[in-house]
Amino acid sequence: MTLIRKISSAIAASVIGYVLTLTGYRSGEGAAQPETAVWGIRLIIFLAFFVLMGIAYFVSWSFKLTPKVSQMVKLLNDKHSLGQELTPEEKVEEDKIIKEFVHK
């Protein structure tokens, strides 16, 4: 995970640096930036937001956890933590939840 994080940070920094170079960004304290550099910065921020929100939207759209399932999981966890027996219907629900959400 650390390797992937470092690689993605390096790629992001390289892409941002390349885009800023293409748009005429001037480094140095107090350097006035041309309008193209300002638009380059805006483009970077917009595209990063658009890509990340698109990924988040896709993940949330494909996520199967509903409030009803969440309540059932909480009930089952409470019963397990208190050492209570599950009813046959609850066992069926538990098996269904495990098959759908637990990846082994």
Order of alpha helices (4+ residues) and beta strands (2+ residues): alpha-alpha-alpha-alpha
